[in-house]
Amino acid sequence: MVTMNFSTLYPRLIEARIAEAMADTPVVLVAGPRQAGKTTLVRQMAQGELRYFTLDDELTLLAAKADPVGMIRGLDRAVIDEIQRAPQLLMAIKKSVDEDRRPGRFLLTGSANLMALPTVADSLAGRIEVLLLLPLSQSEMRGNTANWLDAAFAGDLLKVPATVVGDEMVDVVMRGGYPEAVARPSARRRTAWARQYLDAILQRDVRDVANIDKLDQLPRFLRGLAQMSGQMCNFTQLGGQVGLDSKTAARYCGVFEQMYLLKRVEVWASNRLSRVVKTPKLQFIDSGLLATLIDLTPAQVSQDRTRFGNLLETFVYGELLKHSSTAEGDYRLLYYRDLDKFEVDIVVENAAGQLIGVEVKASATVSERDLRGLKKLAGVVGEKFKLGVILYDGTQTLPLGDGLWAAPLSSLWGQ
């Protein structure tokens, strides 16, 4: 059994990227969900060389809103934490860096995707680099640095030093990656943390990014979205369940996306392919939070694994998203579904348009039927299809012919 020391500070794989950006860019924004470890990382990197401000402090927030230019004017180099709470500071930062373009002047963190706001993106264009810090990956927890996506596009699957299967895999998936949750000793205590976390976000943080007039409907709406994780978005149906029209439901979903709780995943389609479903599907980013939202416990999974499949797909999607944020290559995560209902859970596309297909399977066996979607995708893509992988709850990495493989789920954090 793999044992991990959850009390230690984990080295974050994005740290080297932040240091690179600080060396040649005036403003660096480390974005990602609350409690993913942004503050710990930037304070560690600043180490007294940059003044530190957090907008979670009410007095600092008041100063930032009352006189943003005055607050920024006297700063040489600074860390400003939770910048989304006072976005007016960004115009003052723009003015400051236009007068002094030295690299590494401002290191910002944000728990909302500010670059989704057109005014912000335009004002800081050419002056800012945005890096994504998600909750801990399994690689970070285990001290591994190999990148699954870079390796797969090079034609390699990572070797697994110690395979994780069965109940141990269920525990890994349901633990998720938030450092505070990971540190808790039991599933019950992790669930308690997740509920408090979600309550705090819904009651406070939503107001920083959106003007929502029906805040009381958000908890129920988020639970409805959780039931749809891994499925195509039907906002008319979902909105109807909580008394929202489809347009409002889509906007509220966008707010949760802006806060890095979930993502809408687009369908992969080539120009010559018309028989493809156009609807995006929904994926939550952290499997531990999703387990709490759908009230799934390890005990329930051990008795009935039917609800575990979607949660496992969320886990794999989240791991690959984390790998994409620290990879050498530039990757997009998509999915495939055509009108004949051939499907591939996750399709990864690189900058050259080459593809890897990933199917996620919660059982320890792989059948010919499990290859149907990957084979269809390979036929459509042709020579740009690099690899097809079924990640399953087993121990062996085996070739299945025509560039298709079966590999253990735990190869995601292999070496």
QUIPEQUI-V703010 format. One record per residue. N is the residue number from 0. NEAR is the number of other ideal C-beta (glycine too) atoms within 10 Angstrom. Layout:
BEGIN
{{N:NEAR} {N:NEAR}}
END
This chain:
BEGIN
{{0:6} {1:14} {2:5} {3:14} {4:8} {5:16} {6:6} {7:10} {8:10} {9:20} {10:11} {11:23} {12:20} {13:21} {14:17} {15:12} {16:18} {17:21} {18:12} {19:13} {20:21} {21:21} {22:10} {23:10} {24:19} {25:22} {26:23} {27:27} {28:27} {29:29} {30:22} {31:24} {32:23} {33:21} {34:18} {35:26} {36:24} {37:23} {38:19} {39:14} {40:22} {41:22} {42:17} {43:12} {44:18} {45:16} {46:7} {47:7} {48:10} {49:21} {50:13} {51:14} {52:20} {53:16} {54:22} {55:14} {56:14} {57:8} {58:7} {59:18} {60:16} {61:12} {62:16} {63:23} {64:15} {65:11} {66:13} {67:19} {68:13} {69:11} {70:21} {71:21} {72:12} {73:9} {74:16} {75:10} {76:16} {77:19} {78:21} {79:29} {80:22} {81:23} {82:25} {83:23} {84:24} {85:21} {86:20} {87:13} {88:21} {89:26} {90:16} {91:19} {92:26} {93:20} {94:14} {95:21} {96:20} {97:10} {98:8} {99:10} {100:11} {101:9} {102:14} {103:18} {104:21} {105:26} {106:25} {107:25} {108:25} {109:27} {110:26} {111:25} {112:20} {113:22} {114:16} {115:12} {116:16} {117:8} {118:11} {119:21} {120:13} {121:9} {122:16} {123:23} {124:10} {125:6} {126:16} {127:23} {128:17} {129:17} {130:17} {131:19} {132:25} {133:25} {134:25} {135:24} {136:24} {137:23} {138:23} {139:22} {140:20} {141:18} {142:12} {143:18} {144:11} {145:14} {146:21} {147:29} {148:21} {149:18} {150:18} {151:25} {152:21} {153:12} {154:9} {155:13} {156:20} {157:22} {158:11} {159:19} {160:12} {161:9} {162:19} {163:23} {164:15} {165:11} {166:11} {167:13} {168:19} {169:23} {170:14} {171:21} {172:27} {173:24} {174:24} {175:24} {176:25} {177:24} {178:17} {179:16} {180:25} {181:18} {182:14} {183:18} {184:8} {185:9} {186:18} {187:10} {188:12} {189:23} {190:19} {191:14} {192:19} {193:22} {194:13} {195:11} {196:20} {197:18} {198:11} {199:12} {200:20} {201:19} {202:12} {203:12} {204:19} {205:19} {206:12} {207:17} {208:22} {209:16} {210:7} {211:16} {212:7} {213:12} {214:12} {215:9} {216:18} {217:19} {218:15} {219:13} {220:23} {221:22} {222:16} {223:20} {224:22} {225:23} {226:14} {227:20} {228:21} {229:20} {230:12} {231:15} {232:19} {233:14} {234:20} {235:13} {236:12} {237:21} {238:21} {239:14} {240:13} {241:18} {242:12} {243:21} {244:12} {245:15} {246:11} {247:18} {248:25} {249:16} {250:14} {251:24} {252:23} {253:15} {254:19} {255:22} {256:16} {257:20} {258:22} {259:22} {260:22} {261:22} {262:18} {263:14} {264:22} {265:15} {266:18} {267:23} {268:17} {269:13} {270:5} {271:6} {272:13} {273:9} {274:10} {275:15} {276:16} {277:9} {278:12} {279:15} {280:23} {281:24} {282:25} {283:29} {284:24} {285:26} {286:27} {287:29} {288:29} {289:28} {290:30} {291:25} {292:21} {293:15} {294:11} {295:21} {296:14} {297:18} {298:8} {299:13} {300:21} {301:12} {302:8} {303:8} {304:14} {305:8} {306:14} {307:23} {308:15} {309:23} {310:23} {311:24} {312:25} {313:27} {314:28} {315:20} {316:25} {317:26} {318:22} {319:23} {320:20} {321:27} {322:25} {323:20} {324:17} {325:23} {326:19} {327:10} {328:17} {329:10} {330:22} {331:14} {332:20} {333:18} {334:24} {335:24} {336:21} {337:19} {338:9} {339:8} {340:9} {341:18} {342:17} {343:25} {344:25} {345:23} {346:25} {347:26} {348:17} {349:19} {350:9} {351:11} {352:9} {353:16} {354:25} {355:24} {356:27} {357:25} {358:24} {359:22} {360:20} {361:21} {362:13} {363:12} {364:10} {365:21} {366:10} {367:8} {368:7} {369:17} {370:19} {371:15} {372:23} {373:29} {374:20} {375:17} {376:22} {377:21} {378:11} {379:20} {380:21} {381:8} {382:6} {383:14} {384:21} {385:19} {386:21} {387:25} {388:24} {389:24} {390:28} {391:22} {392:22} {393:20} {394:12} {395:11} {396:17} {397:12} {398:10} {399:17} {400:8} {401:12} {402:17} {403:21} {404:19} {405:22} {406:23} {407:22} {408:26} {409:24} {410:20} {411:24} {412:24} {413:23} {414:14}}
END
